[in-house]
Amino acid sequence: MTFQRARSEEQREIRRRAILDTAAAMLDEMPVAEVSLNELSRRVGLAKSNVLRYFESREAVLLELLDVFLGEWLAELATELAAGVEARASVEKRADQVADILSRSLAERTVLCDLFGAQGGVLEHNVSVEVVKRHKRASLGRLADMAGLLRRHLPELGDDAPVLCLIILVSAGALSAYVPPPPSVLAAYADEPALAVYNLEPRDGLRLAFTAMLVGVLPRT
């Protein structure tokens, strides 16, 4: 892909979108840690200096993608919760259904979880205060949307819903660092299977964690 010099706001937006789309395609091929500004520039057909006119750093690109992917996930989550949670069921059963949907949905979105895992330790570095402020405002909005979704099906969560949602996303990001295990770890498991006793599949691990979280904050009867 090659571009002529962007002379209008529409052309600048097209170029900006091309950078985001190219970065998203790279994340389908490699983990966040391997996405470089040099390779992104090469693939999008722009000089590195031109990419930096639209995003101040690699991290700024990935932070914006995190917000895009999170918004897409929440839109799909709303549909999944509406179809999978029984409105008239007991609070315990609804909590179990919500945990199952959340764990399945996030386990299928490895790129989103990888971005969550890199957010605090990597992506929020090498960016300006203005980029951080914009990202945090967007994140708070997404968190409020997620809390609203969970309260729609589990109103018993009350004021604990936003913090619970934050912990759910942080947990999904933390687990992504262990999936898949590196070759040396897999070799150790193969040589000594007992070492793999806690090598849970992502969905199983998330479901266990989310069920404990949801049940833990529900009011006692």
N, C-alpha and C positions, 0 to 999 in steps of 0.2 A: 504494500500500500504506500502510495506517495501523495503528498499534499502540496498544493500551491499555497502561497502566503495567505493567511487568514485575514481578510479585510473587513468582514462584517461580524456582528455578534452571532449570527446564525452559523457562519463558517467556524468561528471559535468554538461554539458549542458542539459542532460536528467533530471537530478535532479532539475536544475534551472527552466526548463520548467514545471516540475510537481508542483513546488511551485506556479508559476504564474497561471497555470490552476486551481489549487485548490482554490487560492484566488479569481479567476474569478467566480468559481462556488459558493463560499460563498456570493459574491456580488449579485448573483441571488436570494439569500434567505434573505439577511439582508442588512441594510444600511451601508455605509462606517464606521460610528461611532461604529458599533457593531462588526466589524472585528478585532479580537485580534490575536496577535502573538501566544499565547498559543493554541488557537483553530486551527489556521492555521497549526501549528506544529503537533498537534494531527491528523488532517485530512490527512496531507501529509505523515505521518508515519515517521517523523524525530524528533529527539530531538530539542528543541528550539535552543540550541547552534549550532546545525548543520545547521538549517535554517539561522542563523546569519552569517554563513560562505559564504552564497551566496547573502544575502541581509542584509544590516546593521541594518535595522529596518522594522517594519510593514509599515511605511510611504514610505520607499524606494520601497517596493513591489508594493504598490498602485500607486506610481508615474509612475513606469514602465508600469503598466496596463493602466493607463490613456493615455500614448503615444500609446500603442497598440490599444486600443479602438478608439482613435482619428484617427489613420491611417485607421482602418477598416471603420469608418464612412465616412471619406473623399473619400475613394474609391467608396462607395455606393452613396455618394452625387453627385459625378461626373456623374454617370449614370442617377440619378434622374433629375439633372438639364438639361442634354442633351435631355432627353425625355420630360421634362415639360416646358421648356422655348422656346417661339417662337422667332426665330432669327430676323424675320422681323417685329415684333410687336413694338409699341411705347415704349419709355423708361419707361413711367409710367406703362404700362402693364407688361413689363418684370420685373420691380422692384416688382410688385405685385405677379407675378408668383414665383420669387426667394424667397420672404418672405413666401409665402405659403409652398413651398417645404422645406425651412429651418425649419419652425415651426413644420410642420408635422414630419419631419425626426428626429428632436431633441426630440420632445415630446414622440416619440416611444422608445427613448434610455434613459431610466430613470437612469440606472447605470452610463452612461457617464456623464449625467448632475449632478448626485450626486457627482461624482469625481471632476467635475469642481467646484462645490460648496464648496468642502472641500480643494481645492488645496492651496489657500493662507493662510487660517486660521489653517489648520491641517497638510496637507501632506508635506508642505515645512518646517515643524518643525521636530526636531529629526532626521535630516539627515545631512550628512557632506557637506562641501563646494564642494567636487568633485561630489557628487550625484546631488546637486543643479545645478552645471555647466552643467553636462550631460543632466539633465532634461530640462534646459533652452535652450540648443542648439537644442535639439529635438523639443521643443515647437516652437521655432522660425522657424524651418523648416516646421512644420505642418502649422503654421500660414501663411507662404509664399505660401504653396500649396493651402490653402483655399482662400487666396486673389487672386491667379491666377485663381481659378475656378470661383469666382464671377466676376472677370474682363472679363472672357471669354464671359459671358452672359450679363454683364453690364459694358462695357468698360468705360462708363461715370464716373464710380467711381474713376478712375485714382489713384493717390497716396493715397487717403483716404481709399482704400480697406483694407490694413493690420490692421489699427486701428479699422475700422468698424468690421472686423472679430473678433478681440479681444473682443470688446464690446458685440458682439453677443454671444460668448461663456461664458463670465462673466455673462450676463443676464440669460442665460439658467441655469447656476449653481446657481445663486441667487434664481430663481424661484423654483428650486428643493427643497429648504429648506421648502417651504410651501405646498408641495404636497407629500403625502396626508395630510390634516389637522389632528392634533391629536384628540383623542376621545373627549376631553373637548371642543375643538372648534366646532367639528361637533355637539355635544350636544347643544351648544349655538345657532348654526344656526338652528337646529331643533326646539328649543324653541322659537326663535325670528328670523324668516326668513329674515327680513329686514337687519340683520347684515351680511348676505351672499351676499350682492349686488356686491361686488368685488371679490367673490370667483370664479375666472375664471378657466376654464379647462386649463391645461398646453398649449395645442396647441393654444387656443384662445388668452391667454395672450402673448405667444411668437409671434404670428402672428401680434398682435397689436403693440408690441414693435419693431419687425423687420421691419414692413412696415414704421413706423415712422422714424426709423434710415435710411433706404435706401432712402426714399423720401427726407429726410433732407439733405443728402450729395450730391444729384444729382445736376448738374449744372442747374441754372435757365434759362429758354428760354424766 
